[in-house]
Amino acid sequence: MSRAMFDLLLRGLWETLVMTGISGALSFAIGLPLALILVTTDRGGIFQNLAVNRSLGLVVNALRSVPFIILLVAVIPLTRLITGSAIGIAAAIVPLTIAAAPYYARVAEVSLREVDRALIDAARAMGATRWTILREVLIPEALPGIVSGFTVTLVTLIGASAMAGAVGAGGLGDIAIRYGYQRFETQVMLAVVVILIVMVAGLQWAGDRLARMIDRR
């Protein structure tokens, strides 16, 4: 492999990390509050409001049901409005976030619903406010699952960022399409696949380790 191609792969790796990191952070910042709202406004929740719960659930389900490649194209007007362009790293972050936030919301919701109801009832019996229950009981008890779910979301984002390369978003996916597929450079395609496997394996290992550390506390 030439030096120029090696540098190109390094740049693609960096672009993929940037896309995944920023869209992952935004997805966490949006998805976790969505999950909390879905859980606490459901029937029997500490902020029960079925109208809000059903409406938000419909929006989340609608966004999750759209395949990423279709969403990528459908939000181009919004992407242009926000970033001024439909291609490049910044442009890819918009659809990646829109796709990942509702996905993570549902994943985190599962962890929050698994918190023992008896702990919440005990906190209520001791006079804890709803916000105290949310802050001191619900989130801490669900934290290992929240971290594990975020790890899964990041892994999904790595795959989605590679798919975004098919429409000029940059990153490893763009390199795989332009050089590995269109120019039949098998060595480049193989290198991209290996890098993606290492990234996913390393991320999954780190996320699982962090979740176990939190669970032991």
Contacts in CASP RR format, 6 or more apart in sequence:
PFRMAT RR
TARGET T0000
AUTHOR 0000-0000-0000
METHOD contacts of the structure
MODEL  1
MSRAMFDLLLRGLWETLVMTGISGALSFAIGLPLALILVTTDRGGIFQNL
AVNRSLGLVVNALRSVPFIILLVAVIPLTRLITGSAIGIAAAIVPLTIAA
APYYARVAEVSLREVDRALIDAARAMGATRWTILREVLIPEALPGIVSGF
TVTLVTLIGASAMAGAVGAGGLGDIAIRYGYQRFETQVMLAVVVILIVMV
AGLQWAGDRLARMIDRR
1 187 0 8 1.000
1 188 0 8 1.000
1 191 0 8 1.000
5 179 0 8 1.000
5 188 0 8 1.000
8 175 0 8 1.000
8 179 0 8 1.000
9 172 0 8 1.000
9 175 0 8 1.000
9 188 0 8 1.000
9 191 0 8 1.000
9 192 0 8 1.000
9 195 0 8 1.000
11 171 0 8 1.000
12 170 0 8 1.000
12 171 0 8 1.000
12 172 0 8 1.000
12 174 0 8 1.000
12 175 0 8 1.000
13 171 0 8 1.000
13 172 0 8 1.000
13 195 0 8 1.000
13 199 0 8 1.000
15 89 0 8 1.000
15 170 0 8 1.000
15 171 0 8 1.000
15 172 0 8 1.000
15 174 0 8 1.000
16 158 0 8 1.000
16 161 0 8 1.000
16 162 0 8 1.000
16 171 0 8 1.000
16 172 0 8 1.000
16 173 0 8 1.000
16 199 0 8 1.000
18 89 0 8 1.000
19 89 0 8 1.000
19 92 0 8 1.000
19 93 0 8 1.000
19 96 0 8 1.000
19 157 0 8 1.000
19 161 0 8 1.000
19 164 0 8 1.000
19 169 0 8 1.000
19 171 0 8 1.000
20 96 0 8 1.000
20 154 0 8 1.000
20 157 0 8 1.000
20 158 0 8 1.000
20 161 0 8 1.000
21 154 0 8 1.000
21 157 0 8 1.000
22 93 0 8 1.000
23 92 0 8 1.000
23 93 0 8 1.000
23 96 0 8 1.000
23 97 0 8 1.000
23 100 0 8 1.000
23 157 0 8 1.000
23 161 0 8 1.000
24 96 0 8 1.000
24 97 0 8 1.000
24 100 0 8 1.000
24 150 0 8 1.000
24 153 0 8 1.000
24 154 0 8 1.000
24 157 0 8 1.000
26 93 0 8 1.000
26 97 0 8 1.000
26 101 0 8 1.000
27 96 0 8 1.000
27 97 0 8 1.000
27 100 0 8 1.000
27 101 0 8 1.000
27 103 0 8 1.000
27 104 0 8 1.000
27 153 0 8 1.000
27 157 0 8 1.000
28 104 0 8 1.000
28 150 0 8 1.000
28 153 0 8 1.000
30 97 0 8 1.000
30 101 0 8 1.000
30 105 0 8 1.000
31 101 0 8 1.000
31 102 0 8 1.000
31 104 0 8 1.000
31 105 0 8 1.000
31 108 0 8 1.000
32 104 0 8 1.000
32 105 0 8 1.000
32 108 0 8 1.000
32 146 0 8 1.000
34 56 0 8 1.000
34 60 0 8 1.000
34 101 0 8 1.000
34 102 0 8 1.000
34 105 0 8 1.000
35 104 0 8 1.000
35 105 0 8 1.000
35 106 0 8 1.000
35 107 0 8 1.000
35 108 0 8 1.000
35 109 0 8 1.000
35 112 0 8 1.000
36 112 0 8 1.000
36 134 0 8 1.000
36 138 0 8 1.000
36 139 0 8 1.000
37 47 0 8 1.000
37 52 0 8 1.000
37 53 0 8 1.000
37 56 0 8 1.000
38 53 0 8 1.000
38 56 0 8 1.000
38 57 0 8 1.000
38 60 0 8 1.000
38 105 0 8 1.000
38 109 0 8 1.000
39 45 0 8 1.000
39 109 0 8 1.000
39 112 0 8 1.000
39 113 0 8 1.000
39 138 0 8 1.000
40 46 0 8 1.000
40 47 0 8 1.000
40 48 0 8 1.000
40 130 0 8 1.000
40 134 0 8 1.000
40 138 0 8 1.000
41 47 0 8 1.000
41 48 0 8 1.000
41 49 0 8 1.000
41 50 0 8 1.000
41 52 0 8 1.000
41 53 0 8 1.000
41 56 0 8 1.000
42 48 0 8 1.000
42 50 0 8 1.000
42 53 0 8 1.000
43 50 0 8 1.000
43 53 0 8 1.000
46 120 0 8 1.000
46 130 0 8 1.000
46 133 0 8 1.000
46 134 0 8 1.000
47 130 0 8 1.000
59 102 0 8 1.000
60 102 0 8 1.000
60 105 0 8 1.000
60 106 0 8 1.000
61 102 0 8 1.000
63 71 0 8 1.000
63 98 0 8 1.000
63 99 0 8 1.000
63 101 0 8 1.000
63 102 0 8 1.000
64 102 0 8 1.000
64 103 0 8 1.000
64 106 0 8 1.000
66 74 0 8 1.000
66 99 0 8 1.000
68 95 0 8 1.000
68 99 0 8 1.000
68 160 0 8 1.000
68 163 0 8 1.000
69 163 0 8 1.000
69 166 0 8 1.000
71 95 0 8 1.000
71 98 0 8 1.000
71 99 0 8 1.000
72 95 0 8 1.000
72 163 0 8 1.000
72 164 0 8 1.000
72 167 0 8 1.000
73 167 0 8 1.000
75 94 0 8 1.000
75 95 0 8 1.000
75 98 0 8 1.000
76 86 0 8 1.000
78 94 0 8 1.000
79 85 0 8 1.000
79 86 0 8 1.000
79 91 0 8 1.000
79 94 0 8 1.000
79 95 0 8 1.000
80 86 0 8 1.000
80 91 0 8 1.000
82 94 0 8 1.000
83 90 0 8 1.000
83 91 0 8 1.000
83 93 0 8 1.000
83 94 0 8 1.000
84 91 0 8 1.000
85 91 0 8 1.000
87 167 0 8 1.000
87 168 0 8 1.000
87 169 0 8 1.000
87 170 0 8 1.000
88 168 0 8 1.000
88 169 0 8 1.000
88 170 0 8 1.000
89 169 0 8 1.000
89 170 0 8 1.000
89 171 0 8 1.000
91 169 0 8 1.000
92 161 0 8 1.000
92 164 0 8 1.000
92 165 0 8 1.000
92 169 0 8 1.000
92 170 0 8 1.000
95 164 0 8 1.000
96 157 0 8 1.000
96 160 0 8 1.000
96 161 0 8 1.000
96 164 0 8 1.000
99 160 0 8 1.000
100 153 0 8 1.000
100 156 0 8 1.000
100 157 0 8 1.000
100 160 0 8 1.000
103 153 0 8 1.000
103 156 0 8 1.000
104 149 0 8 1.000
104 150 0 8 1.000
104 153 0 8 1.000
107 149 0 8 1.000
107 150 0 8 1.000
107 152 0 8 1.000
107 153 0 8 1.000
108 142 0 8 1.000
108 145 0 8 1.000
108 146 0 8 1.000
108 149 0 8 1.000
108 150 0 8 1.000
111 142 0 8 1.000
111 144 0 8 1.000
111 145 0 8 1.000
111 146 0 8 1.000
111 148 0 8 1.000
111 149 0 8 1.000
112 138 0 8 1.000
112 139 0 8 1.000
112 142 0 8 1.000
112 146 0 8 1.000
114 142 0 8 1.000
115 137 0 8 1.000
115 138 0 8 1.000
115 141 0 8 1.000
115 142 0 8 1.000
116 141 0 8 1.000
119 137 0 8 1.000
119 141 0 8 1.000
120 133 0 8 1.000
120 137 0 8 1.000
120 138 0 8 1.000
123 132 0 8 1.000
123 133 0 8 1.000
123 136 0 8 1.000
123 137 0 8 1.000
124 133 0 8 1.000
128 136 0 8 1.000
128 137 0 8 1.000
139 146 0 8 1.000
143 214 0 8 1.000
144 211 0 8 1.000
144 212 0 8 1.000
144 214 0 8 1.000
144 215 0 8 1.000
145 211 0 8 1.000
147 207 0 8 1.000
147 210 0 8 1.000
147 211 0 8 1.000
147 214 0 8 1.000
148 207 0 8 1.000
148 208 0 8 1.000
148 211 0 8 1.000
151 203 0 8 1.000
151 204 0 8 1.000
151 206 0 8 1.000
151 207 0 8 1.000
151 208 0 8 1.000
151 210 0 8 1.000
151 211 0 8 1.000
154 203 0 8 1.000
155 200 0 8 1.000
155 203 0 8 1.000
155 204 0 8 1.000
158 196 0 8 1.000
158 199 0 8 1.000
158 200 0 8 1.000
158 203 0 8 1.000
159 196 0 8 1.000
161 169 0 8 1.000
161 171 0 8 1.000
161 172 0 8 1.000
161 173 0 8 1.000
162 171 0 8 1.000
162 172 0 8 1.000
162 173 0 8 1.000
162 176 0 8 1.000
162 192 0 8 1.000
162 196 0 8 1.000
163 173 0 8 1.000
164 170 0 8 1.000
164 173 0 8 1.000
165 171 0 8 1.000
165 173 0 8 1.000
165 174 0 8 1.000
165 176 0 8 1.000
165 177 0 8 1.000
166 173 0 8 1.000
166 174 0 8 1.000
166 177 0 8 1.000
168 174 0 8 1.000
172 192 0 8 1.000
172 195 0 8 1.000
172 196 0 8 1.000
173 192 0 8 1.000
175 188 0 8 1.000
175 192 0 8 1.000
176 188 0 8 1.000
176 189 0 8 1.000
176 192 0 8 1.000
176 193 0 8 1.000
179 185 0 8 1.000
179 188 0 8 1.000
179 189 0 8 1.000
180 186 0 8 1.000
180 188 0 8 1.000
180 189 0 8 1.000
180 192 0 8 1.000
181 189 0 8 1.000
END
